[in-house]
């Protein structure tokens, strides 16, 4: 409504017109309010009704951000791609050599060293081959992914080249649309480092992301397929791990029932449950979205991290 004001708890505090008591709104004049956490210059919102003692914290996957030793910038994009397909792209080592113009001169091969795998986290080093197919543990991409926040970190380690850190945070809008926030970092080393970082930001925003999109927008099926319906090779291991732990986590903790939501979307506004729904479940204007209940318990979300 025009001019209505709400506080941080979602309660309406002012209805400027249409009522004799503008500062005394009806009890039902409220909207869902969700916990937020600011990290890496981004606002992370927990969309759910879990309490403070049940929610996981945003993982500290990029501690370099707050040291002051790195240039950093953020690129925000929205794409008509499924969020899990985007995540797979950020954790696929071999697509770089074929999709991106800047890397086509590189030898076409990697050797993957698994470092860590948990229910919510993947860490692996993708060692680059040289022209003779040789590799070492110091040249390549260190790839990390956490289900909490859907964050993918790539740390690029190349000889005679400044290290780069790329953090991609993907947020599903629906099954076929995704919001992306990409943070790019380079160390503050030398007088030219700021210009090098600016050029990296520009190339990523106006070339690299478009090269990814050109392939992803035609990928079928649009949602992640069953592994039994795909031919996966050795270099697909990390993206397959990311897909599996994300899907397993969703099955455990529950997801929005997209099909049921589509059936009521034209006539109803659905909202994601918030902590206020648990504390005061009655008298909400809008009903919560249809959910597929998970197999886990409420405390499992924080315990799994």
Secondary structure, DSSP 8 states (H G I E B T S, - for coil): -TT-EE-TTSBEEE--SSSS-TTS--TT-B-----EEEETTEEEE--S---TTTS-------GGGGSS-EEEEEEEEEESS-HHHHHHHHT-STHHHHH-GGGTTS-S-EEEEEEEE-SSEEEEEEEE--TTS---TTSEEEEEEETTTTEEEEEEE-TTS--EEEEEEEEEEETTEEEEEEEEEEE--STTHHHHHHHHHHHIIIIIHHHHHHHHTT-SSSS---GGGS---GGGHHHHHHHHHHHHHHHHH-EE-HHHHHHHTTT---B---HHHHHS-S--SS-B--EE--SS-TTHHHHT-
